[in-house]
Amino acid sequence: MTTYVMKVLIAVDQLANAVRGGHPDETLSAAAHRRHLEGRSGWRNLINGLFFWQGDHCLDAHINEMARKHLPKTYAKEAGQ
């Protein structure tokens, strides 16, 4: 996928998470894994099933979120990354 398409998909994903009451800068997948770590049930298995070819999609999304991989390069530099 192109970078533009990925950016739009991530933005829509974050919007959906914010609409459901989650953190506005977190994807549904990352939130599902975080909730799993907190011992709360969630949609982790469903989401991982939808992205079955990616292995543990929610874990990967959570790792990317923690590493701030979705930040623009200029913000990442300011954050010391």
N, C-alpha and C positions, 0 to 999 in steps of 0.2 A: 504494500500500500504506500501511497505517497505520504510525505510528511504532512501535507495539508489535511488529507483525509484522516490521518491518525489524530491530529490535533483536534479536529472537529468531533471525532468519535469519543475522545477522552473528555472533551468539554460537555458533550451530551451525557456521558456517563456520570460526570461529577454533578451535573445539573439534576439528574435523576436521584442521586444520593442526597443532595441538598433538599430536594422536594420531599423526600421521605423522612426528613428530619436529621439527616447525617451531617457530617462535616462538609462544608461546601467545596473544599479542595481535595477531597478523597473520592476515589472511584468506588463503585458498588463492590467490586471484587476485593479491593483492599479492606474495605469496611467489613465485609463478610469474614475475611481471615482474622482481622483484629477482634471481632466479636467471638470468633471461635477460640482465640487465645484467652479471652476473658471468661470463657466457659458458658457463653450465651449461645443459644441455638440461632441458626441463621440460614442463609441461603447458600452457604459455601458448597455443599455437595451438588446442588442444582447448577450453580454457576460453573463449577469444575466439570460437570457433566456436559454442559453446553460447549465448553472449550476443551473437550476430551483429548484432542490432539496435542495440547500444550502441557500435558502432565498436571501439575498442581498450579493452575492458573491463578488462584486466589493468593497463594503463597508468593508467587512471582510478583503479582501486583502489589502486595504488601511490602515486599523487599524494595521494589522500585519506588514506592511511595516514601519509605523510610530513607532511601538514598536520594530523594528529591529529583529523580530522573526526569520528571515532567516539567521541571523549572526551565525557563529560558536560560541560555548560557550566561547572560549578563547577571541574572539573579543568583545563579549558582556560584559565580565568582564572588559576588558580594557576601554570600553565605559562607564563604571560605571552602568551597568544594572544588 
